[in-house]
Amino acid sequence: METTSLSRTVDDEFASQTTYLDTSSCGLLPRRTVDAVKALAESIATGSRSGAGDFESVDAARAGFARLAGVDADRVATGSSVAVHVGLIAASLPAGAEVLAPEGEFSSVVSPFAVRGDLKMRYVPLDGLADAVRPGTDLVAFSSVQSADGRIADLDAVRAAVAAHGARTLLDATQSAGWLPLDAGAYDYTVTGGFKFLLCPRGASFLTVTEDAQRTLPPAFAAWVASDDPWNSTYGPVGRLSPTARRYDEPPAFLSYHGAEHSLALLGEVGIDTIHAHATGLAARMRAGLAGLGHEVVPTESTIVAVPGLGGREPELARAGVMVSNRAGSLRAAFHLYNTEADVDRALDVLSG
């Protein structure tokens, strides 16, 4: 998509009233998404529909995510949160299994394993993750992009190490899907919260499972929606689960999925490559400007910019209408399709004061 077309799309779809640089916390909702959520809420409020929402919207969101993730829709399960998806995987591991993860990894990626108490948890620096995989490692659980500071994992090296030692991979793409190309089929499992760079309402999340991994992942949360014939499985035990990853579906939060359908369609229209070039370019401009102000920035080519020790200035920026976040003491800014060079310059102007 050309720059002028991207600008027109942003003007049509977004209505930010601030310099919004906090997509790593929550993405802005497109107008089409807001309209879909409002329409469903109004129809429920007035009793003009039967049921709380449409499964067609859930499947449209599933298909939209599948296209962005490079997998078939049958490899995608829908749910409500990353923690629940990870909990399902954690419950499937035998006692004593070793789970390897980066130090400082986002809590939802590691806590479901840690709270079991009978798994071997091992944490290493992110840049040493691939080298730390060993014959006794059962699962490597990590984010493609770190929430705290935007560092990008060496995905190729981790996959190669896992293949060499026969382990499985769990990739959290929450901080990358929507701007960084994703090949979900290259990992046994991926989990992605939709409310950040996918621009979905909170309550929509996606789990991908390869056919091989599905053989050892019990559907512990199975409900009637996980059936091969849902509408004839509403009473009594489910007779036959879906043969696809849909067997891991949770009963949907319809308001979220009615919106997610449209957010994912928008991202598909713009294109991940276009968003990647645009957002990482803005992040590079921000890093250069921060360096010019004498600040040491976490080195990465991510769309997330982090400045250690500067998190305390978040309230000051907020008062000036610049929305960022304070994570682990770092000032964190994140760029997406709706941001501009003017946003970067505004943030730098406040920080230079």
Rosetta blueprint (number, residue, H / E / L):
1 M L
2 E L
3 T H
4 T H
5 S H
6 L H
7 S H
8 R H
9 T H
10 V H
11 D H
12 D H
13 E H
14 F L
15 A L
16 S L
17 Q L
18 T L
19 T E
20 Y E
21 L L
22 D E
23 T L
24 S L
25 S L
26 C L
27 G L
28 L L
29 L L
30 P L
31 R H
32 R H
33 T H
34 V H
35 D H
36 A H
37 V H
38 K H
39 A H
40 L H
41 A H
42 E H
43 S H
44 I H
45 A H
46 T H
47 G L
48 S L
49 R L
50 S L
51 G L
52 A L
53 G L
54 D L
55 F H
56 E H
57 S H
58 V H
59 D H
60 A H
61 A H
62 R H
63 A H
64 G H
65 F H
66 A H
67 R H
68 L H
69 A H
70 G L
71 V L
72 D L
73 A H
74 D H
75 R H
76 V E
77 A E
78 T E
79 G E
80 S L
81 S L
82 V H
83 A H
84 V H
85 H H
86 V H
87 G H
88 L H
89 I H
90 A H
91 A H
92 S H
93 L L
94 P L
95 A L
96 G L
97 A L
98 E E
99 V E
100 L E
101 A E
102 P E
103 E L
104 G L
105 E L
106 F L
107 S H
108 S H
109 V H
110 V H
111 S H
112 P H
113 F H
114 A H
115 V L
116 R L
117 G L
118 D L
119 L L
120 K E
121 M E
122 R E
123 Y E
124 V E
125 P L
126 L H
127 D H
128 G H
129 L H
130 A H
131 D H
132 A H
133 V L
134 R L
135 P L
136 G L
137 T E
138 D E
139 L E
140 V E
141 A E
142 F E
143 S E
144 S L
145 V E
146 Q L
147 S L
148 A L
149 D L
150 G L
151 R L
152 I E
153 A L
154 D L
155 L H
156 D H
157 A H
158 V H
159 R H
160 A H
161 A H
162 V H
163 A H
164 A H
165 H H
166 G L
167 A L
168 R E
169 T E
170 L E
171 L E
172 D E
173 A L
174 T L
175 Q L
176 S L
177 A L
178 G L
179 W L
180 L L
181 P L
182 L L
183 D L
184 A H
185 G H
186 A H
187 Y L
188 D L
189 Y E
190 T E
191 V E
192 T E
193 G E
194 G L
195 F L
196 K L
197 F L
198 L L
199 L L
200 C L
201 P L
202 R L
203 G L
204 A L
205 S E
206 F E
207 L E
208 T E
209 V E
210 T L
211 E H
212 D H
213 A H
214 Q H
215 R L
216 T L
217 L L
218 P L
219 P L
220 A L
221 F L
222 A L
223 A L
224 W H
225 V H
226 A H
227 S E
228 D L
229 D L
230 P H
231 W H
232 N H
233 S L
234 T L
235 Y L
236 G L
237 P L
238 V L
239 G L
240 R L
241 L E
242 S L
243 P L
244 T L
245 A H
246 R H
247 R H
248 Y H
249 D L
250 E L
251 P L
252 P L
253 A L
254 F H
255 L H
256 S H
257 Y H
258 H H
259 G H
260 A H
261 E H
262 H H
263 S H
264 L H
265 A H
266 L H
267 L H
268 G H
269 E H
270 V H
271 G L
272 I H
273 D H
274 T H
275 I H
276 H H
277 A H
278 H H
279 A H
280 T H
281 G H
282 L H
283 A H
284 A H
285 R H
286 M H
287 R H
288 A H
289 G H
290 L H
291 A H
292 G H
293 L L
294 G L
295 H L
296 E L
297 V L
298 V L
299 P L
300 T L
301 E L
302 S L
303 T L
304 I E
305 V E
306 A E
307 V E
308 P E
309 G L
310 L L
311 G H
312 G H
313 R H
314 E H
315 P H
316 E H
317 L H
318 A H
319 R H
320 A L
321 G L
322 V E
323 M E
324 V L
325 S E
326 N E
327 R E
328 A L
329 G L
330 S E
331 L E
332 R E
333 A E
334 A E
335 F L
336 H L
337 L L
338 Y L
339 N L
340 T L
341 E H
342 A H
343 D H
344 V H
345 D H
346 R H
347 A H
348 L H
349 D H
350 V H
351 L H
352 S L
353 G L
